[in-house]
């Protein structure tokens, strides 16, 4: 089975259980001639794929009333891959979605690492630092780097842990966030598990 | 006693227990001839005040080893006004500082309302909303406005409440944040209480 998850920056493929990425601006989807199942949040790419008959849009097969209208299809499909847990998808935004007994309960959106770094920098040049993911989140900070790192990370951690459910980490920054969600399972191909459920 | 707390956007005065503000770009501090105690985080204004002998810089009287070098003087002085509690100063940034038995324990910095609104908008035009402060933070959202409002507010709330201490709200957005910290005491002149302690 050939699968593709298309975001704002890349095509993420899964073929024969191997995944790889292509840049959204340089890759031409017409070069793929096989049958391929996809989901896509990129409006520009969506238009191109509509004319390619071997590209099959899995979003058509989602029973939307279990979710909400403006919810990203990537969040929906990732939720389908989980029976009980909190899914933390850490990318340009961090989406946090809770699934209980296979049912989507709700979720929220938090800024991703690069967005939040820019936010602090724009507030004050004195806050222009990379985040410290190795920070001890049990101790209140007494320096500027840790004060913003704690502000970004501890607040998210407190909320996510409060659900007392298994945590599944996915998305481009999953490995880095594993440092603050030490018991989480990292599954970078979570979305493909959800997509497979839709192909039947 | 005449007091002034100078930030990046305004002079905040307290005279005869009444407070008022002046714009930092249009107000001329030389027009004040009386003795006035101030703190200032605005580098440009700081330079002007150095040449005005009736303007007395209270930051000189702070015993810095109880705090940390790059900590804003406004956070330090607000901390001095509290014996036990979490101070949430909601302005262009939100600073959260914990004081126990009159001792500063540590604190963190979170983006303010306007900064965070811009952050979400820049991630995606689909997230270009005003925050909903009336949101029920006990329920996980199922729409976009609430998904970002929860992301901004619930994460902060979870962390602040975890300290199990009295909460003191101050800063320009204090009243709005009272909606999510319902048991908090709002004290918009907290910083002046701290400044008074330094004048003796």
HADDOCK unambig.tbl for C-alpha pairs under 7 A between the chains (distance, minus, plus):
assign (segid A and resid 68 and name CA) (segid B and resid 142 and name CA) 5.96 0.50 0.50
assign (segid A and resid 68 and name CA) (segid B and resid 143 and name CA) 6.30 0.50 0.50
assign (segid A and resid 70 and name CA) (segid B and resid 143 and name CA) 6.92 0.50 0.50
assign (segid A and resid 70 and name CA) (segid B and resid 144 and name CA) 6.59 0.50 0.50
assign (segid A and resid 92 and name CA) (segid B and resid 123 and name CA) 6.99 0.50 0.50
assign (segid A and resid 93 and name CA) (segid B and resid 123 and name CA) 6.89 0.50 0.50
assign (segid A and resid 105 and name CA) (segid B and resid 140 and name CA) 6.79 0.50 0.50
assign (segid A and resid 106 and name CA) (segid B and resid 140 and name CA) 4.64 0.50 0.50
assign (segid A and resid 106 and name CA) (segid B and resid 141 and name CA) 5.08 0.50 0.50
assign (segid A and resid 106 and name CA) (segid B and resid 142 and name CA) 5.27 0.50 0.50
assign (segid A and resid 107 and name CA) (segid B and resid 140 and name CA) 5.46 0.50 0.50
assign (segid A and resid 107 and name CA) (segid B and resid 141 and name CA) 5.50 0.50 0.50
assign (segid A and resid 107 and name CA) (segid B and resid 142 and name CA) 6.66 0.50 0.50
assign (segid A and resid 107 and name CA) (segid B and resid 147 and name CA) 6.40 0.50 0.50
assign (segid A and resid 108 and name CA) (segid B and resid 141 and name CA) 6.38 0.50 0.50
assign (segid A and resid 108 and name CA) (segid B and resid 147 and name CA) 4.09 0.50 0.50
assign (segid A and resid 108 and name CA) (segid B and resid 148 and name CA) 6.13 0.50 0.50
assign (segid A and resid 108 and name CA) (segid B and resid 150 and name CA) 6.15 0.50 0.50
assign (segid A and resid 108 and name CA) (segid B and resid 151 and name CA) 5.44 0.50 0.50
assign (segid A and resid 109 and name CA) (segid B and resid 147 and name CA) 5.41 0.50 0.50
assign (segid A and resid 109 and name CA) (segid B and resid 148 and name CA) 5.14 0.50 0.50
assign (segid A and resid 109 and name CA) (segid B and resid 151 and name CA) 5.21 0.50 0.50
assign (segid A and resid 110 and name CA) (segid B and resid 148 and name CA) 6.66 0.50 0.50
assign (segid A and resid 110 and name CA) (segid B and resid 151 and name CA) 4.88 0.50 0.50
assign (segid A and resid 110 and name CA) (segid B and resid 152 and name CA) 6.79 0.50 0.50
assign (segid A and resid 111 and name CA) (segid B and resid 120 and name CA) 6.70 0.50 0.50
assign (segid A and resid 115 and name CA) (segid B and resid 119 and name CA) 6.41 0.50 0.50
assign (segid A and resid 119 and name CA) (segid B and resid 115 and name CA) 6.42 0.50 0.50
assign (segid A and resid 119 and name CA) (segid B and resid 119 and name CA) 6.37 0.50 0.50
assign (segid A and resid 120 and name CA) (segid B and resid 111 and name CA) 6.70 0.50 0.50
assign (segid A and resid 123 and name CA) (segid B and resid 92 and name CA) 6.99 0.50 0.50
assign (segid A and resid 123 and name CA) (segid B and resid 93 and name CA) 6.89 0.50 0.50
assign (segid A and resid 140 and name CA) (segid B and resid 105 and name CA) 6.77 0.50 0.50
assign (segid A and resid 140 and name CA) (segid B and resid 106 and name CA) 4.64 0.50 0.50
assign (segid A and resid 140 and name CA) (segid B and resid 107 and name CA) 5.45 0.50 0.50
assign (segid A and resid 141 and name CA) (segid B and resid 106 and name CA) 5.08 0.50 0.50
assign (segid A and resid 141 and name CA) (segid B and resid 107 and name CA) 5.49 0.50 0.50
assign (segid A and resid 141 and name CA) (segid B and resid 108 and name CA) 6.37 0.50 0.50
assign (segid A and resid 142 and name CA) (segid B and resid 68 and name CA) 5.93 0.50 0.50
assign (segid A and resid 142 and name CA) (segid B and resid 106 and name CA) 5.29 0.50 0.50
assign (segid A and resid 142 and name CA) (segid B and resid 107 and name CA) 6.67 0.50 0.50
assign (segid A and resid 143 and name CA) (segid B and resid 68 and name CA) 6.28 0.50 0.50
assign (segid A and resid 143 and name CA) (segid B and resid 70 and name CA) 6.90 0.50 0.50
assign (segid A and resid 144 and name CA) (segid B and resid 70 and name CA) 6.59 0.50 0.50
assign (segid A and resid 147 and name CA) (segid B and resid 107 and name CA) 6.41 0.50 0.50
assign (segid A and resid 147 and name CA) (segid B and resid 108 and name CA) 4.09 0.50 0.50
assign (segid A and resid 147 and name CA) (segid B and resid 109 and name CA) 5.40 0.50 0.50
assign (segid A and resid 148 and name CA) (segid B and resid 108 and name CA) 6.13 0.50 0.50
assign (segid A and resid 148 and name CA) (segid B and resid 109 and name CA) 5.14 0.50 0.50
assign (segid A and resid 148 and name CA) (segid B and resid 110 and name CA) 6.67 0.50 0.50
assign (segid A and resid 150 and name CA) (segid B and resid 108 and name CA) 6.13 0.50 0.50
assign (segid A and resid 151 and name CA) (segid B and resid 108 and name CA) 5.42 0.50 0.50
assign (segid A and resid 151 and name CA) (segid B and resid 109 and name CA) 5.20 0.50 0.50
assign (segid A and resid 151 and name CA) (segid B and resid 110 and name CA) 4.89 0.50 0.50
assign (segid A and resid 152 and name CA) (segid B and resid 110 and name CA) 6.80 0.50 0.50
assign (segid A and resid 154 and name CA) (segid B and resid 159 and name CA) 6.96 0.50 0.50
assign (segid A and resid 155 and name CA) (segid B and resid 155 and name CA) 4.63 0.50 0.50
assign (segid A and resid 155 and name CA) (segid B and resid 156 and name CA) 5.25 0.50 0.50
assign (segid A and resid 155 and name CA) (segid B and resid 158 and name CA) 6.72 0.50 0.50
assign (segid A and resid 155 and name CA) (segid B and resid 159 and name CA) 5.20 0.50 0.50
assign (segid A and resid 156 and name CA) (segid B and resid 155 and name CA) 5.26 0.50 0.50
assign (segid A and resid 158 and name CA) (segid B and resid 155 and name CA) 6.74 0.50 0.50
assign (segid A and resid 158 and name CA) (segid B and resid 158 and name CA) 5.82 0.50 0.50
assign (segid A and resid 158 and name CA) (segid B and resid 159 and name CA) 5.68 0.50 0.50
assign (segid A and resid 159 and name CA) (segid B and resid 154 and name CA) 6.95 0.50 0.50
assign (segid A and resid 159 and name CA) (segid B and resid 155 and name CA) 5.20 0.50 0.50
assign (segid A and resid 159 and name CA) (segid B and resid 158 and name CA) 5.67 0.50 0.50
